[in-house]
Each structure stands twice: as C-alpha cells, then as structure tokens.
Amino acid sequence: MSDALHKTYDALTPDLIIDAVEAQGYLSDLRVLALNSYENRVYQVGIEEKLPLIAKFYRPGRWTDEQIIEEHQFSQQLVDNDVPVIPAIIKNGSSLFHSHGYRFSLYERKGGRAPELSDHEHLYQLGRYIGRIHATGSASDYQHRPTINTESFLTTPYEYLKQSNFIPEYLQSAYTTLMDDLVEQVLNQYNQTEFSNIRLHGDCHVGNILWTDEGPEFLDFDDSRMGPAVQDIWMLLSGSEDEQRLQLQEILEGYEEFYEFNKAEISLIESLRTMRLVHYAAWIAHRWQDPAFPMAFPWFGEPKYWEQHILELREQLSNLHHKPLDMRFNT
C-alpha cells in the first residue's frame, strides 16, 4: 500500500503501531504512550524484558524515502565521529521501515533534562558539540534534502498566509505592509552576507537536547537541512543584547575548538529569527486540517494571536534595523 494513500493519521491505531514494531523482531508488552509531536507521530512502545523503544511514524508526503534515509545517514556519521546523537536503529541494513502504508523509524529511549542556558559551562559544552556536528556536516552536502533559504522559510510562507483565511480582515493591511518591509530587510541582509551552506541539525533548541551526567545528547534531526552554521546557534540565545552577546561568546569559544565560525553570519541571526516566526505560523496554517493542530493550538484562529504576531514582527523589523551583536572577544 502506498504512503500517498494516507492523507491523515486516522488509521494509525495502537494495534498497527505494535504490529509495525513487532514486525522488526521485537516483542511488545502492549504498552503504547503517545509523545508530544505534531509534524510526525511519535510513540514510546514497551518491549518485553527490555527498555521501551521510540517509534517515529513520518507524516505522509513530507519527506521522500531518500530524504529520510539521508538524514539517518548523517546522524550515523555523527555517532561514528563520537558526537552524542541518538540515531535511528538499523535492522537488516535498513533504518526506514514500512507498515500498512506508513513509514517509520525506531530509536533507543534515552533520559535526560534540558540544558541550562544560564550555565556558562553548559553553553561551552553545547558549542563544542555543535562545532563537531558542523565539522562533520561540512564534509559533504545533502543531495536530496532542501536548504534553509528566504524563499522556503519566508516569501512562500508569507504568500500562503496572505491568501489564507486566518488573518482577521481588520489586520490584513497592517500585516501585509509590515511583512513587505520585513521581506525587503531580510533579503537585503541575506544578499549582503557571505556564508556557506552546510548540513545542520536544523532545529537546535533546548527541546531537542538532553542533558546527562556526561553532557548533551542531540536528538530529532527531522528538520535537518543545508543552511548557515548560525542556524544551529541562534535558538540557544535569549535575554537582553548583553546577555545574548555573552551567551554567544561562550558557545563560540567551545565551537571553534572544532570548527571555524564565520563571524559574518552573526548578521543573519535576526533574519533567521524573523523567518522562523513566519514559517511557524504558516506551518500551523498548512496543518490545520490535521485534528491534532486545532487541539494543540486553539489560539491560532483567534484575533488576539494575530495581534500578538504582528507585534512580534514589528519588534523584528526594529531588530533588523539595528546592527548585529557586537562581538568583543577576549584576546
């Protein structure tokens, strides 16, 4: 049965999940726990006399088989280079499995807590390992996965939102005028910045990092793409400009032990932040027919959300007009 026949996850029942896992040689204890995930469906599946497994069922139509396997191969390359990543389990030479028209992969369950971004040692260690991820990521390019760019993360999502019915009529003019200015500023910044695209984690925030007694473990490379190195760094920055400057300095101190950072990319941080805001809103709008999305994001269709969204975008326009973080490295 083709994956394309499944437009939704309606047929993904506990029995199907257990059957899919057991088809790979495991004996389930019949306990299935749904984990927080909206783009894909992710479950903890109990295994008899062993630790549970994590089963990720991919959203039909999002990635091709080649794109999924390519991401798995990158994760395995990182593991082979002693980078603490949780890779897809390989069974009989494959990491991507098929069952009842769905595609899925399996992972070991790991425990841990979120890193403390106020802890300079945590930031330094995160920088060291992100530098190692990028040293491996720069060794070759993805052949099938896309690139983070202004078209896919800004202009196309903007056009989709502009034509949708989500933005209240009384806010449409303010939204489009503001977005036109933002697009112009982001495109100018991108055109003025020289950088190279490398293989990235792509969604490197604290929710995708487990902190253990040995340090960080990186998980969920599902959004891995080609892009500028700073994409895997800026989401770890928060607070005032001075606080972000110190955080970035600590991260880069560890990072540059393994991979040289192009300081020009600092000027892309606010552009990437803007792109993420727009892309995130369009992502929810695209997925609104999936019943999980109205349940998880009930505020999305309310005017208050769009009023706040416009305020955030106005703040981003102001940030884009300011000079980037002034890095004053100790020598």
N, C-alpha and C positions, 0 to 999 in steps of 0.2 A: 504494500500500500504506500502510495507517495505521501511525503510530508506535506505537499502542496494541498492535499485534500483536507488537511486540518486547518481551518481558519481560526479556531479557538482552542482553548484547553478543556473544553467540555467533556471530552472522552477520557481525560487523564484522571482516572479513579485510583484509589488506593490499591485495588486488586491489580490494575495494569502496572502501577509503579512496582509493586512487589514482584510481579511476573517478569518485568523487564530486568530487574536486578538479579533475580534468581537465574535467569537465562544466561548470566555471565559467570555462573558457577558458585554463587553464594546461597546460603540457606537463611532466609529471613525469619525473624521471630515475630513477624507480622505487625510490628510497631512502626508507624509512619508519622513523622512530625513535619508539618509544613513550616519552612523557614521564610523570613522576610525577603521576598524577591518578587519583582513585578514584571521586569522585562522577560525573564525566564521563570520557570517554576523550579524551586529547589527544595529538596526534602531530606531529612535525616531518616535513614532506614535502618532499623535494628537488625543485627546479624547474630545468629545463634552462636553463643560462646565466644564472640569476638566483639571488638568495638564497632559501633554503628558506622555506616558509610554515608557520604553525602552524594545524592543523585541530582544532577542538574539536567532538566529537560529544556531544550532550547526552543525559543519562540519560532514557530514555523515561518520561513520566508525571510528571517532577518539576516542570517549568515548562510553562505554556501558551505557545503562539506569541506571544501578546500580552505576556506577562511577559518573554520573552526579548527581543523587539523593544524593549520599553520600556527595558530595561537598556542595549541598544545605543544607543538614542537619548540616554540620559543621558551615556554615555561620549562620544558625539559632541558633545554640548553642551559638555562639559568641554574637549575638544580645540578647539572653536570659541572657547572663552574662554582659550586658551593655557595650559591645565593639561596637564602632561605625562602623558597617559594613552594606553595602546595600545588603540585602538578596533577593533571588528570592521570588516573590509573590506566596502565596499559595491560590489556588482556589479549592473548593470542595475536600480538603485534599491532593491536588497534587501540586507540583511545576514544574513538567515537563509535557509539553503538546505536542500533536501530531497533525499535519495537513498536508494533501497532501504529506505524506511520509517524512516530515521534523519534527524534534524535536525542541522545542523552550521553552524559559522561559521568564518571564516578570519581570520588575524591576521598582521601582519608579525612576523618573528622579530627580537627585539632582544636585545642583550647587556648585561651589567652585573653588578654584585656586590651583595651585601646591604648595606644601610646599617649604619654603626657606631653603635649606640645609646649607646656610651660617649663619642662625639664630640659636644660641645655644638653645633657648627656643623651637623652632620647633623640633630640634633633640631630646631634652629631652622628649618632649611630644610624639614624634614618638616611642622612646624607651619604654615609659610607656605602650603604647597601643600594641606594638609588644610583649612585655612581657606578657600582658594579653592574646593576641592571643595564645601564646605558652603555657601559663598555661592551657588554655582550650584544646589546641591541644595535650598536653602530657597526658591528662586524659585517652585517648583511642586511638587505632590505626585505620587507614583506613583498611577496609577489601577487598576493590576492587581496589582502586587507587594505582598506582605504586609508587616506591621510586626513588628519585634522586640518581643516582649512576654512577660510572665510565663507566659501560657498556652502559647504555641507553643514557648518555649525552656526552660520549667521544669516546669509541672504536667503537661502532656501527655507529655513525655519521661519524667518520673518514673513516671507511671501505666503507661507501656509497659514500662519496665524492671522495675517491681514485679511485673508479670504475666508477665514472661518467665522463661525457664529458665536465664538466665545467672548470676544471683546465687546463690552456694552457700547451701545451706539453713542452715548454721550462722551465716551472716552476715545473713540476711534480716531478723531482728528489729532488729539494730543499724542496718542500712541504713534501714529504714522509719522507725524512731524518730528517727534523725538527719535524714532528709530531711523529715519532718513539721516539725521545728524550723526547718530551713533555709527551707522554703516560707513558713512564717509570718513569718520575719525579712525575707525578700526582698519579700514582699507588703507588709509594713508600710513598708519603705523606699520602695518604689515609690509607695505611697499618700501618703507624706509629702513627696514631692519633686515640685515643679512643673517641668515641662520640655515642650518641643515636639518632635514627631517631624518629621524632615526626611529627604530622600533621602541615603543614605550609601553609602560603599564597602561596608561591612558586615563585611568580613573583613580589616581593615587591619593585617596583621602583616608582619614583615620578609620572609617568603617571597613576598609579593605586591608587593614594592617592589624595583625595580632601581636601583642607584646608578651613575651615569655621571659623566663629567667635567663635565657640565652640571648635575648634581644628580639628584633622584629621578625615576623613571618608575613610575607606578602601573599595575598590570595585574590582570586577573581580577576583574571586577566581578560574577561569577556569583552571589555571595551578597548582592548589593546589595538593600537593603530600606529602608523607613522606620524611623526609630528615633532615640534621643537622640544628639546630636553626640558625646558622650564615648565612644560605642561605637567610633569610629574612632581613639581616642586611647589608651585604657587598655591595649591589647595591646602598645604600644610601651614600657610601663613595666615595670621589673624591679628586683630587688635589695631592699635594706632600705627602710624607710619614708623615711629621709632621702634615699636615692638616688632613689627614685621621686618625692619632692617636688621635687627639683632637676630631674629629667627633665621632669616635668610643667610646671614653671615655664618651662623653656627652650622646650618645644613651644608653650605658650600665648603666649609673647612673640611668636613668629612668627605664630601662628594669628590673633591679634587685630589684626594689621595688615590683615586682610581680612574677618574675621567675628567678631562679638562672641560670646564664650563665656559660657554661663550657669554661673556657679560652683556653683550648687546641684547640678549634675549630677555633681560630684565624689563626692557621697554615693552615687551609683549604681555606682561602679566595682566594689566587692566583690560587689554583687548581680549585675552583668553577668558577672563572673568565675565566680561560682557557677553561673549559668545556662549558661555555655559548657561547664563541666565536665560537667554533667548532660546537656546537649544532645548533646555529643560522644559520650558513652557510648551514648546512645540511637541516635544516627546509625549507629554501628558495628553495634549490635544489629539495627537495621532492615535493614541491607545485608548481613547475614551470609550470605545465600543467593547473593550475588554471589561467585564463586570468588576474585576479586581480594582480598576482605576477609580471609578466613582466612589467605591467603598474606601479606598486608601486616601484619596484626595478630594473629599466632598466640597472643600472650599474653592476648588478650581473654577467652578462655574459662577461664583458669586462676585458681584461688582467690587467688593472690598479687596479681593485678591488682586484684581487688575489695577485698582488704585495703588495698592502697595507695590505691585510690579513696576508700575510707571515711576513711582518714587525711587525705587532701586535703580532703574535705568537712568534717571536723571542724575543720581549720585555717580553712576558710572561715567556719564558724559563729562561731569566735572573732573573725575579722576583721570580721564583720558586727556584732558587739557593740561593736567599737572605734569611736571617732569617725573620720570620713573624714580623708584627708590634710589637714593644717593648712597651707593655702597662705598663705605670708607673702611677698607680692610686694614687690619693691623699688620705692620711690617716689622 
